[in-house]
Amino acid sequence: MRKLIAVVVIAVALGAGCVWADEGSKMTFDNVTFGKAYKIKGYASITLLGFKFIEAFAQWEDGRASKRIDERKVWEEPNQVNVYISKNFAGHYASASFRASGNEAEFAWLKADVTNLQKAEANFMKDITVKVIYDDEYQYDGWVRQFNYDYSKSEVYRYKETSPVGWPVCLSPSDEMSIAPMYKGHYAFGCTLPNAAVEDKDSPLRMEITIGDHKLTYNIR
């Protein structure tokens, strides 16, 4: 174990921009940061992209987001977003519904890319579990959502006036997809948290993501 830790420290010291682990080891990555690739050789590379607290997120209806969106027009309704797809569906309107956190809670929303380093397709949705720990004693079970490969083409939605614009519409869990070797899968690790846990700026709050036998911890604060 000491040798493995030494290898990880050397990789960071060399400024490689990633942390490597061997596939056969059960790895724990503490205090993970954005923009760094945490690599498990022969399994996956995980890179965190951004974190937000949000009041709602948009999710495609079952079977509605299987192809690339080339051109779109989006308009706002209280609980629905409509995307006009002109090239692939010949004028078809595809719908997504908003998932709202409600007045007493917010969503913790951590965006990440997972690159498949295996030699066969992998469905990481089946390997990922999420939980959030508040004040080192309250635990909340989370969830994960997946986006299309070409999610940059669907990063347009809004929810009322207060929610962020520009985070992609996620797939229905029924449409989860496997990731081909050396391709990136796009994900959001999420959890519904009570307002008290979100608004308390002094107590620690962390998200623990388990992917396969490996665990990453992101300290929200």
N, C-alpha and C positions, 0 to 999 in steps of 0.2 A: 504493500500500500504506500509506503514511503517513496518508493521509486516512481509510482504512478503520479503522486502529488508533485514530485520533482519535475517530471516531464511537463505537467500542466503549467507549473510556474515558469519553466524555461520558455515555453511557447508564448506566454504572455510577455515575458521580458524581451523576447525578440520582436515584439510588435507585430505579430502575425495577424492580429485582428480576429482571432478565433481561439477557442479552447477545445483541445482534442481529448477524446476519451476512447478507450478500447471497447469494442462491441461486447466483449465478454464480461465487462465490469458493470455493476450497478452504480451509476454515477449520481451524485448530488451536486448540483450547481447552485450555490448560495448567492444571493444579492445580484442576480443577473441584470445586465444593463442593455440599453438599446444599441442596435447597430453592430453587435458582436455576434459572430457565429459560434454557437456551442455545438460541437460536432461529436457524435458518437460513431466511431469508425464502423462502416458496414451497415449502419442503421439509419441515422438521420442527422441533419444539421438544423438547429433551431435558432432563429434570429427574431428578437423582439423589435417591433416597429413603432409602437406608440400606445399610450394609455389615456383613457378619459372616463369620467363619470358621465353617463348619459341617461336621459329620461325615456328614450325609446330607440328602437332600431327596426329597420325594415327587413322583411323576409319574403322572398318570392313564394308564390303559391306553388303547390306540388307540380313538378314537371314543367314549370314555366321559364326556367333560366338555363337551359341546356346548351344554348348556342351563344356566340359572340354578338354583342350589341354594337352595331356600327353607327347608327344615328338614332337620336331619341329626343323626345320632348316630354318634359315632366311637369305636372301641375299638382297643386296641393289640395287635398281633401282632409277632413278631420282624422281619418284613420286609414287612409289608403294612398298608395302612390301608383301612378300609371305610367308606364314607359312605352313609348311608341317606337316600334322596331321596323324600320323601313326596308331593309335589304333582305334580311334572313326570313322574315315571316310575311312579306308582301302586305304590309299595312296592318299587321296584327297588333292589338293592344295587350301587353302582358301586365299582369297585376301582382302587386305585393302588398301585404298587410303589415301594419306597424304592431310591434310588441311593446306595450307601454309598461313602465315600472310601477305606476300608480302614485298616489300622493304620499304614501308613507315609506317609499323606497326609491333607490336608484340602481342602475346597472353599473357594475364595474366592468370595463370593456378593454381588454388587452389584445392588441392586434399583433400577429406574428406570421412569419413564413417558416414552413417546414420543408426542407429539401430531402427527397428520398435518396438515400445513399445505398439502398439495397439493389440487388440485381433483378428484382421482380417488382411488379406493382404493389403498392402498400396502401391500405386504408387506415390512415392514422386516427380517423374519427373513432375507431373501435379501440384504440390504444390509449386515448387521452382521458384523464379525469382531472377535475379542477375543484379546489376548495379555497376559501378565504378565511383567514384567522384574524379576528379583531381583538385587540388588547390582550393578546396571548392566551385567551381563554374561550372566546366565542367563535364557533366554527360554523361556516355556511357552505353548503354544497353548491358547486357551480355547474357549468355546462360549456359546451363548445359549439361554435357555428363555423361553417365552411363557406368559401366564396368560389366563384368560377376561376379557372386559370387566368382568364383575361379580365380580371376584376377592375382594371383601370377604365374599362369601357362602361362600367355601370356605377361609377362613383357620383351619382347625382340623385339626391332625394332631400326632402325637408319635412320636418314635423312641427307644425305651428311656427312660432317665431323664436323659440328658445333652444331648440335642439340643433346639434351640429349639422352642417351641410357638407357633403363630400366624403362621408364614410360609406363604403359600398353596401349594397343590398345583399344579404346573405342567402344561401340556399336553404330550402326546407331540409330538415334532417332526412327526409325520405329520399332526397336527391343527392345524398353524400356520394362523393366520387373517390376512387382510388387514384393515387399519384404514381405516374410512371417513373422509372429510374432516372435520377438526376434532374427531375422537374421539381419546381416549387409548388407546394400546396399553400393556400392562403386561408388563414384562420383568425377567429376571435375567441379568446378565452373569456368567459363571462361569468358573472355571479350577481344575484339580486341581494342588495344589502339594505338594511334599515337606515333611515335618515340619520339616526343617532351615530351609527358607525361611520357614515360619510362625513358628517359635520364636525365630529370630534377630531380636531387637528393635532392633539397632543398624544393620543394613544396610538401605538403601532398598528399597522394594517398591512397584511402581506397576502399575496396570492401564491399558492403552491400548485404547480402543474406537474402531473405525473404522465409521462409518455413512455409506454412500454414499462421497463423496469427502472427508468431514470426519472429524477425529480429536479425541477427547476423552481427556485423561489424568487419572485419579484416583490420587492419591498415597495408597496404603494406609498407608504410614509413611515 
